[in-house]
Amino acid sequence: MKKGFMKRIISGFSAAMLISAAVLAGCGRTGSGVYTEAEETLSEEEATSELNSLMKKINVSTTENPQMDIYFDDLSETAALADIDTFPIREQGKGQIDLEIAAATEFSADAPDDWLIAVAKSFNKAGYTVDGKTVSVSIRKITSGEAVTYINAGIYQPQIFVPSNYAWGMMLEASGVGIEKIEDRIAGNTAGLLISKDVYNDFTGKYGEATVGNVLKAANAGDIVFAYTNPYTSSTGLNILTSMLASFDPSDPLSDKASEALLEYQKNSPPVAYTTAVLRNSAKKGLVNAMVMEEQAYVNTPELKGYEYIPAGIRHDHPVYVFDWDTDAEKEAAELFVDYCKKPENQRLATEKGFNRHDDYVSQDPGMTGTDYISAQKIWKQNKNGGRPVVAVFIADVSGSMDGEPLNSLKESLISASSYIGSEHYIGLVSYSARVKINLPIAQFDDKQRAYFSGEVKGLSAGGSTATYDAVLVGVDMLEQALKDIPDAKPMLFVLTDGEQNEGFELDRIKGIVSGFGIPVYTIAYNYKDNGELETLSGLNEAATIKAGSDDIVNQLRNLFNVQL
């Protein structure tokens, strides 16, 4: 169906969710200038009728002569990266020799995902020295994929890198970064498949052992719905992607045969999840019943106890790397910290935090080199949309509260991240305050459209109130019109805002329309005081809400576009 995968999944797996309540009567504005009528989910035909009716009540203008940024040029990857300090230091060492560790997020975040932080705090109090100098460690929370991106770009140099698995170290080495692995494991873990217990017995009865290959067979047959995460940032996503390619062609996971099989699979698969949280939400709603996850995360997520966990791919034992730029004293200090991590009391703590399970599991290594892993990412990027272009509208809040830094950040991040949008896609731009303006009608994102997009974004100015959901309806209408000419495209909306709606239609009034069309709405919240509405809007069709300050939105959008565009 042309309106996208989620609509099919909702109809196939969650019919009960589509039973709509009676539509409330009335369609007037309140004294504050806000429409208040609420709607439940509509059919596509009903949504079309409602959209046409509501569009007559929205004041929309169109830019007659869009600004073209004639100096626009694609940014380099380095220029598109935010400052490394957008990834927080979770423990700050104060030693005369202080080693910064780029640490995987499963043990550098909040409890229970804080094992390495706890060990670092203890180590920093222990009084270790090298050559008469005190030694400490600092922990930076950063995904393994992001660390590789920043290190390869030459703008970040930690003394220690502790990724989830060894694939990332191999990728750095293949990119010419001088690294040395000084430890294979400091906290044992596996990545794997989660299959709902409701379908597990039927699955194994029909397909046998729960392997990546058999899961893909079941997914292609429509017996399960399988979802995975972004292989550019997620260690589990990269791990399972390479296992998928190896299942398609065991003799050569990078062959045309494997690439073509991935393309065919992606045509009917759920969108790749931006975050693990999106996977969990989809699972809770019954929209997916098989997915990928690290075992430690599974152990610490009570709502997933209704799933069977099966290890797959390579192990996630958190190897430790140092670099050619480290001094001998720093390398000696790094070895001291590794030894400290392996102390029995610290390993017991790791076990309490969900690590060190399935120690008997042996990696199912696809036999890839670091260069092969990089190639696998490129194959995924080429095929992630199943050969279908994306048609997307960006909706930018230019109300008064966006004036100054928020709007400047929006402009910078949107222009920077747009370099990740492929020229095969179709892009439009809308801005709104009290009224809605179509700055740029949808067109193929060739060099000319990119220049118009950049020029219109740079020309945005702020002022007025906030008619967010009027703008969403305009975006939906633009997409529906575009799909008449590009029927196989995947429609998406991206809403960038910092404030609550206070003009035009309320969220309840448009929910049925958005749900009826099945268009995912990704919401990007700038310094936003959450009232839950953006999550509700994004949750209608299984998209994501990104909350970010002005300093890290560039990376957030870059990763989102890498997954979706």
C-alpha positions as MATLAB code, in Angstrom:
seq = 'MKKGFMKRIISGFSAAMLISAAVLAGCGRTGSGVYTEAEETLSEEEATSELNSLMKKINVSTTENPQMDIYFDDLSETAALADIDTFPIREQGKGQIDLEIAAATEFSADAPDDWLIAVAKSFNKAGYTVDGKTVSVSIRKITSGEAVTYINAGIYQPQIFVPSNYAWGMMLEASGVGIEKIEDRIAGNTAGLLISKDVYNDFTGKYGEATVGNVLKAANAGDIVFAYTNPYTSSTGLNILTSMLASFDPSDPLSDKASEALLEYQKNSPPVAYTTAVLRNSAKKGLVNAMVMEEQAYVNTPELKGYEYIPAGIRHDHPVYVFDWDTDAEKEAAELFVDYCKKPENQRLATEKGFNRHDDYVSQDPGMTGTDYISAQKIWKQNKNGGRPVVAVFIADVSGSMDGEPLNSLKESLISASSYIGSEHYIGLVSYSARVKINLPIAQFDDKQRAYFSGEVKGLSAGGSTATYDAVLVGVDMLEQALKDIPDAKPMLFVLTDGEQNEGFELDRIKGIVSGFGIPVYTIAYNYKDNGELETLSGLNEAATIKAGSDDIVNQLRNLFNVQL';
ca = [
       0.000    0.000    0.000;
       1.432    3.353   -1.001;
       0.963    4.988    2.377;
       3.747    3.022    3.964;
       4.567    0.025    6.036;
       3.120    1.063    9.379;
      -0.374    1.305    7.982;
      -0.167   -2.280    6.796;
       1.231   -3.414   10.115;
      -1.500   -1.637   12.059;
      -4.165   -3.304    9.944;
      -2.468   -6.687   10.172;
      -1.444   -6.778   13.816;
      -3.527   -4.223   15.704;
      -7.004   -4.206   14.288;
      -8.393   -3.559   17.723;
      -6.467   -0.302   17.852;
      -8.339    0.930   14.796;
     -11.822    0.720   16.329;
     -12.646    4.388   16.588;
     -14.774    6.034   19.215;
     -17.673    8.234   18.211;
     -16.528   11.456   16.614;
     -17.285   14.442   18.792;
     -19.593   17.042   17.330;
     -18.782   20.702   16.727;
     -16.022   22.504   14.898;
     -15.755   25.997   16.328;
     -12.860   28.015   17.660;
     -12.511   28.868   21.309;
     -11.941   32.425   22.415;
      -8.192   31.795   22.336;
      -8.283   31.011   18.627;
      -7.930   27.228   19.020;
      -9.984   24.498   17.377;
     -11.042   21.973   20.013;
     -12.776   19.068   18.276;
     -11.260   15.633   18.849;
     -11.122   12.733   16.392;
     -10.175    9.077   16.646;
      -8.501    7.040   13.913;
     -10.105    7.377   10.504;
      -9.996    5.263    7.384;
      -7.964    6.674    4.513;
     -11.140    7.719    2.739;
     -12.461    9.422    5.867;
      -9.084   11.053    6.489;
      -9.094   12.473    2.960;
     -12.551   13.963    3.451;
     -11.624   15.452    6.826;
      -8.322   16.843    5.545;
     -10.056   18.566    2.638;
     -12.588   20.058    5.042;
     -10.029   21.310    7.561;
      -7.673   22.721    4.947;
     -10.386   25.243    4.033;
     -10.058   26.707    7.541;
      -6.265   27.147    7.466;
      -4.644   30.341    6.250;
      -1.860   29.139    3.936;
       0.446   31.161    1.723;
       3.101   30.011   -0.742;
       6.416   31.700   -1.439;
       6.183   32.925   -5.026;
       9.915   33.186   -5.676;
      11.936   30.975   -3.309;
      15.392   32.209   -2.369;
      18.237   30.274   -3.970;
      21.478   29.949   -2.048;
      23.877   30.084   -4.981;
      26.853   29.565   -2.674;
      25.426   26.419   -1.148;
      27.688   23.396   -1.220;
      27.536   20.004    0.468;
      29.281   20.052    3.810;
      32.061   17.634    4.574;
      31.329   15.026    7.219;
      33.626   16.878    9.614;
      31.780   20.170    9.100;
      28.449   18.443    9.764;
      29.533   17.166   13.184;
      28.604   18.958   16.388;
      31.156   19.640   19.098;
      32.303   16.468   20.855;
      31.128   17.960   24.143;
      27.556   17.300   23.061;
      28.398   13.800   24.282;
      28.642   14.248   28.049;
      31.492   13.438   30.397;
      29.869   11.206   33.021;
      32.869   10.937   35.339;
      35.648   13.518   35.395;
      39.093   12.395   36.515;
      41.486   14.766   38.253;
      44.767   12.836   38.092;
      48.035   14.172   36.726;
      47.569   11.520   34.050;
      43.911   11.531   33.129;
      42.710    9.115   30.466;
      39.543    9.962   28.592;
      37.532    6.870   27.673;
      35.062    6.888   24.785;
      32.672    4.421   26.363;
      29.726    2.499   24.924;
      26.401    3.791   26.230;
      25.246    0.528   27.819;
      27.636    1.186   30.699;
      28.173    4.953   30.575;
      24.588    6.147   31.054;
      22.159    6.221   33.974;
      21.625    3.262   36.301;
      21.492    0.374   35.659;
      23.543    1.247   32.560;
      26.331    2.837   34.613;
      28.776    0.034   35.358;
      31.862    1.704   33.870;
      31.014    4.968   35.624;
      30.833    3.175   38.962;
      34.142    1.390   38.335;
      35.790    4.647   37.215;
      34.674    6.461   40.365;
      36.150    3.709   42.499;
      39.372    3.627   40.459;
      39.778    7.392   40.738;
      39.625    7.138   44.532;
      42.109    4.261   44.710;
      45.238    6.406   44.330;
      47.003    4.621   41.462;
      50.211    6.180   40.129;
      52.501    5.782   37.110;
      56.038    7.206   37.230;
      55.102    9.029   40.427;
      52.097   10.735   38.852;
      48.507   10.173   39.981;
      46.259    8.383   37.493;
      42.548    8.849   36.825;
      40.009    8.171   34.084;
      37.215   10.274   32.603;
      34.195    8.593   30.994;
      32.525   10.074   27.930;
      29.136    8.598   27.054;
      29.034    8.019   23.292;
      27.758    5.252   21.039;
      30.431    3.108   19.469;
      29.436    4.234   15.980;
      29.551    7.929   16.869;
      32.983    7.492   18.461;
      34.276    5.919   15.252;
      32.784    8.766   13.194;
      34.462   11.451   15.334;
      37.814    9.666   15.592;
      37.924    9.025   11.841;
      37.114   12.684   11.210;
      40.231   13.619   13.190;
      38.390   15.911   15.595;
      38.369   13.661   18.661;
      41.230   11.826   20.333;
      40.382    9.829   23.457;
      43.151    7.851   25.120;
      40.966    4.729   25.401;
      38.120    3.406   23.254;
      35.780    0.773   24.698;
      33.165   -0.119   22.057;
      30.531   -2.792   22.430;
      32.265   -5.167   20.011;
      35.450   -5.550   18.026;
      33.922   -4.641   14.650;
      34.332   -0.942   15.442;
      38.021   -1.363   16.279;
      38.540   -3.183   12.982;
      36.796   -0.342   11.161;
      39.102    2.253   12.749;
      42.128    0.199   11.798;
      40.856   -0.133    8.218;
      40.468    3.656    8.090;
      44.140    4.135    8.947;
      43.787    4.970   12.645;
      46.667    3.546   14.650;
      45.091    1.450   17.399;
      46.138   -1.380   19.665;
      43.761   -3.759   21.423;
      44.995   -4.330   24.979;
      42.054   -6.401   26.238;
      39.438   -8.597   24.583;
      36.825   -8.303   27.322;
      36.031   -6.213   30.374;
      32.265   -6.863   30.587;
      30.769   -9.857   28.814;
      27.656   -9.362   26.726;
      25.873  -10.654   23.669;
      23.585   -9.161   21.074;
      20.704  -11.147   19.732;
      17.147  -11.657   18.645;
      14.022  -11.118   20.717;
      10.971  -13.100   19.643;
       7.636  -12.719   21.367;
       6.715  -15.798   23.395;
       3.272  -15.555   21.798;
       4.735  -16.572   18.432;
       7.967  -18.306   19.465;
       6.605  -21.869   19.592;
       4.847  -21.511   16.242;
       8.005  -20.003   14.793;
      10.302  -22.806   15.955;
       7.743  -25.427   14.959;
       7.697  -24.125   11.389;
      11.249  -22.806   10.907;
      13.330  -24.673   13.469;
      16.157  -22.964   15.355;
      15.822  -19.235   15.943;
      18.626  -17.955   13.728;
      18.920  -14.683   11.842;
      18.371  -16.525    8.575;
      15.211  -18.255    9.813;
      13.859  -15.019   11.277;
      14.282  -13.372    7.879;
      12.497  -16.277    6.192;
       9.604  -15.936    8.631;
       9.510  -12.171    8.157;
       9.456  -12.499    4.362;
       6.619  -15.025    4.697;
       4.629  -12.645    6.898;
       4.757  -14.921    9.958;
       6.580  -12.374   12.125;
       7.430   -8.681   11.962;
      11.141   -8.093   12.582;
      12.809   -4.734   13.269;
      16.395   -3.657   13.885;
      18.403   -0.528   14.719;
      20.686    1.903   12.862;
      23.944    0.123   11.913;
      25.824    3.432   11.730;
      25.445    4.093   15.455;
      24.105    0.892   17.024;
      26.517   -1.955   17.689;
      23.618   -4.403   17.685;
      22.333   -2.926   14.438;
      25.718   -3.358   12.750;
      26.127   -6.844   14.190;
      22.739   -8.119   13.019;
      23.013   -6.359    9.651;
      26.185   -8.291    8.856;
      24.507  -11.488   10.081;
      21.615  -10.749    7.727;
      23.970  -10.290    4.773;
      25.799  -13.497    5.701;
      22.493  -15.382    5.799;
      21.624  -14.078    2.327;
      24.948  -15.273    0.908;
      27.169  -17.265    3.324;
      29.983  -17.466    0.775;
      30.152  -13.694    0.252;
      28.050  -11.419    2.509;
      28.951   -8.405    0.329;
      27.935   -9.972   -2.981;
      25.317   -8.651   -5.381;
      23.158  -11.597   -4.313;
      23.249  -10.484   -0.662;
      22.651   -6.842   -1.587;
      19.665   -7.723   -3.767;
      18.202   -9.929   -1.018;
      18.535   -7.077    1.467;
      16.790   -4.759   -0.973;
      13.893   -7.201   -1.339;
      13.624   -7.631    2.425;
      13.590   -3.873    3.043;
      10.692   -3.381    0.619;
       8.225   -4.780    3.154;
      10.075   -4.508    6.455;
       9.423   -1.972    9.210;
      11.540    1.188    9.028;
      14.909    0.821   10.721;
      14.423    2.069   14.278;
      16.105    5.352   15.177;
      16.551    4.182   18.779;
      16.009    1.079   20.890;
      13.209    2.984   22.628;
      11.290    3.067   19.336;
      11.623   -0.723   19.134;
      10.298   -1.135   22.668;
       7.312    1.104   21.969;
       6.493   -0.788   18.787;
       6.704   -4.058   20.700;
       4.399   -2.804   23.463;
       1.799   -1.858   20.855;
       2.029   -5.240   19.158;
       3.357   -3.772   15.927;
       6.537   -5.867   15.929;
       7.032   -9.268   17.524;
      10.710   -9.810   16.757;
      13.614   -7.379   17.108;
      17.272   -6.986   18.020;
      18.751   -6.003   21.368;
      21.767   -6.478   23.578;
      21.252   -8.991   26.352;
      22.138   -6.519   29.099;
      19.397   -4.164   27.886;
      16.938   -7.063   27.676;
      17.745   -8.131   31.248;
      17.121   -4.589   32.503;
      13.867   -3.973   30.596;
      10.980   -5.584   32.507;
       8.413   -4.895   29.782;
      10.306   -7.286   27.491;
       9.954  -10.340   29.720;
       7.359  -11.620   27.282;
      10.149  -12.200   24.750;
      12.585  -15.039   24.217;
      16.195  -13.920   23.878;
      18.510  -15.744   21.448;
      22.183  -14.662   21.106;
      23.288  -13.983   17.536;
      26.219  -12.585   15.609;
      29.478  -11.654   17.276;
      29.901  -11.216   21.024;
      29.710   -7.793   22.687;
      32.475   -8.194   25.253;
      33.703   -4.576   25.246;
      37.299   -4.843   24.041;
      39.695   -2.071   25.069;
      41.799   -0.086   22.592;
      44.565    2.482   22.978;
      46.027    4.650   20.219;
      49.342    5.524   18.636;
      48.958    9.038   20.003;
      49.017    7.759   23.594;
      52.279    8.044   25.544;
      53.926    5.046   27.213;
      52.751    6.359   30.591;
      49.176    6.620   29.307;
      49.291    3.067   27.967;
      50.592    1.803   31.297;
      47.817    3.698   33.075;
      45.265    2.180   30.673;
      46.489   -1.315   31.568;
      46.086   -0.467   35.263;
      42.467    0.492   34.641;
      41.778   -2.660   32.617;
      43.160   -4.779   35.458;
      40.957   -2.851   37.873;
      37.862   -3.530   35.747;
      38.630   -7.256   35.860;
      38.881   -7.415   39.663;
      36.354   -9.936   41.073;
      34.299   -7.320   42.925;
      33.938   -5.222   39.769;
      32.965   -8.246   37.687;
      30.329   -9.134   40.305;
      28.978   -5.598   39.900;
      28.933   -6.058   36.120;
      26.879   -9.214   36.572;
      24.448   -7.318   38.808;
      24.126   -4.717   36.058;
      23.098   -7.365   33.500;
      26.460   -8.292   31.958;
      28.375  -11.586   31.964;
      25.503  -13.792   30.785;
      25.765  -16.505   28.124;
      29.509  -16.866   28.666;
      29.364  -20.132   26.718;
      28.140  -18.393   23.566;
      30.714  -18.410   20.745;
      30.656  -15.596   18.187;
      29.029  -16.380   14.844;
      31.660  -14.396   12.997;
      30.787  -13.538    9.376;
      34.529  -13.410    8.624;
      34.545   -9.729    7.743;
      37.492   -7.359    7.761;
      37.219   -3.774    8.930;
      36.832   -2.675    5.308;
      34.045   -5.242    4.896;
      32.121   -3.798    7.838;
      32.363   -0.348    6.281;
      31.125   -1.783    2.980;
      28.227   -3.494    4.767;
      27.084   -0.119    6.124;
      27.168    1.325    2.608;
      25.150   -1.605    1.232;
      22.547   -1.022    3.932;
      22.357    2.698    3.190;
      21.797    2.014   -0.499;
      19.018   -0.483    0.180;
      17.402    0.640    3.449;
      14.336    2.115    1.752;
      13.713   -0.941   -0.382;
      14.412    0.954   -3.589;
      11.617    3.427   -2.869;
      12.287    7.177   -2.733;
      11.211    9.183    0.287;
       8.932   12.185   -0.104;
       9.288   14.390    2.957;
       8.170   17.786    4.187;
      10.128   19.684    6.825;
       7.931   21.861    9.042;
       9.821   24.621   10.869;
       8.431   26.537   13.844;
       9.188   30.257   13.404;
       6.979   31.539   16.218;
       8.220   34.244   18.575;
       9.735   31.854   21.118;
      12.098   30.554   18.422;
      13.742   33.962   18.003;
      17.484   34.035   18.558;
      19.445   30.898   19.402;
      16.649   28.327   18.829;
      16.007   29.485   15.260;
      19.708   29.894   14.527;
      20.251   26.343   15.756;
      17.355   25.086   13.643;
      18.816   26.696   10.531;
      22.329   25.441   11.117;
      21.284   21.904   11.983;
      18.784   21.580    9.140;
      21.245   22.812    6.503;
      24.085   20.674    7.895;
      22.009   17.514    8.142;
      20.451   18.009    4.709;
      23.783   16.942    3.194;
      22.788   13.405    4.265;
      19.629   13.457    2.127;
      20.061   11.584   -1.145;
      19.231   13.231   -4.453;
      16.735   10.463   -5.261;
      14.333   11.766   -2.598;
      11.689   14.505   -2.813;
      11.725   17.338   -0.284;
       9.516   20.317    0.620;
       9.680   23.016    3.311;
       6.938   24.630    5.403;
       7.277   27.268    8.113;
       4.664   28.466   10.562;
       3.818   30.840   13.363;
       0.154   31.896   13.609;
      -0.120   31.244    9.880;
       1.411   28.617    7.630;
       3.709   29.244    4.675;
       4.803   26.770    2.028;
       8.355   28.010    1.533;
       9.283   25.310   -0.931;
       6.897   22.947   -2.742;
       7.952   19.304   -2.916;
      10.456   18.510   -5.660;
      13.302   16.082   -6.268;
      16.268   16.994   -4.074;
      18.685   17.710   -6.894;
      21.292   20.464   -6.738;
      18.728   23.121   -7.647;
      16.248   22.036   -4.971;
      19.077   21.830   -2.427;
      20.036   25.421   -3.212;
      16.432   26.555   -2.840;
      16.105   24.596    0.405;
      19.252   26.169    1.836;
      18.186   29.654    0.754;
      14.711   29.356    2.258;
      16.007   27.913    5.524;
      18.572   30.699    5.859;
      15.830   33.274    5.243;
      13.537   32.104    8.060;
      12.694   34.713   10.711;
      10.717   34.390   13.944;
       7.598   36.070   15.345;
       3.996   35.332   16.304;
       2.073   32.489   17.935;
       2.260   28.756   17.289;
      -0.138   26.912   14.946;
       1.761   23.624   14.949;
      -1.060   21.320   13.951;
      -2.306   23.579   11.178;
       1.184   23.231    9.703;
       1.087   19.451   10.137;
      -2.151   19.307    8.136;
      -0.587   21.414    5.391;
       2.378   19.044    5.307;
       0.073   16.016    5.124;
      -1.851   17.622    2.259;
       1.387   18.323    0.370;
       2.472   14.710    0.784;
      -0.857   13.343   -0.359;
      -0.744   15.467   -3.478;
       2.844   14.414   -4.202;
       2.007   10.724   -3.804;
      -0.393   10.970   -6.726;
       2.644   11.529   -8.950;
       5.086    9.326   -6.965;
       2.817    6.509   -5.743;
       5.610    4.186   -4.561;
       7.348    6.803   -2.398;
       7.553    6.634    1.394;
       5.944    9.751    2.923;
       7.402   11.395    6.054;
       6.963   14.592    8.032;
       9.631   16.253   10.167;
       8.357   18.849   12.646;
      10.976   21.104   14.276;
       9.639   23.143   17.195;
      10.418   24.527   20.635;
       6.974   25.263   22.020;
       3.417   24.204   22.577;
       0.656   24.894   20.073;
      -1.490   27.919   20.996;
      -3.178   28.737   17.697;
      -5.291   26.792   15.193;
      -6.251   23.156   15.461;
      -5.410   21.161   18.569;
      -3.707   17.778   18.449;
      -6.885   15.819   19.207;
      -8.548   17.319   16.154;
      -5.913   16.064   13.705;
      -4.900   12.711   15.201;
      -7.472   10.745   13.222;
      -6.281   12.271    9.961;
      -2.586   11.605   10.599;
      -3.347    8.042   11.710;
      -5.670    7.465    8.754;
      -2.966    8.302    6.229;
      -0.312    6.329    8.095;
       2.311    9.038    7.640;
       5.108    8.897   10.254;
       5.734   12.274   11.890;
       9.209   12.741   13.365;
       9.219   15.557   15.912;
      12.394   17.401   16.855;
      12.063   19.356   20.082;
      14.470   22.245   20.717;
      14.969   22.979   24.429;
      11.380   21.835   24.806;
       9.413   21.666   28.046;
       7.545   18.469   27.324;
       3.800   18.123   27.744;
       3.630   14.801   25.938;
       2.010   16.058   22.747;
       5.022   15.613   20.495;
       5.444   12.017   21.657;
       1.749   11.441   20.990;
       2.021   12.883   17.490;
       5.114   10.818   16.648;
       3.611    7.724   18.237;
       0.567    7.714   15.968;
       2.500    5.985   13.190;
       5.575    4.720   15.018;
       7.993    7.558   14.405;
      10.300    9.125   17.021;
      10.540   12.275   19.099;
      14.029   13.722   19.458;
      14.642   15.996   22.411;
      17.777   18.043   22.141;
      19.368   21.280   23.175;
      20.668   23.679   20.573;
      24.156   22.244   20.969;
      23.452   18.644   19.950;
      20.601   18.869   17.445;
      23.032   18.693   14.510;
      24.062   15.150   15.457;
      20.513   14.123   16.249;
      19.275   15.190   12.819;
      22.324   13.714   11.081;
      21.602   10.305   12.571;
      17.870   10.539   11.936;
      18.426   11.433    8.280;
      21.014    8.684    7.945;
      18.335    6.195    8.977;
      15.321    7.594    7.155;
      16.577    9.503    4.089;
];
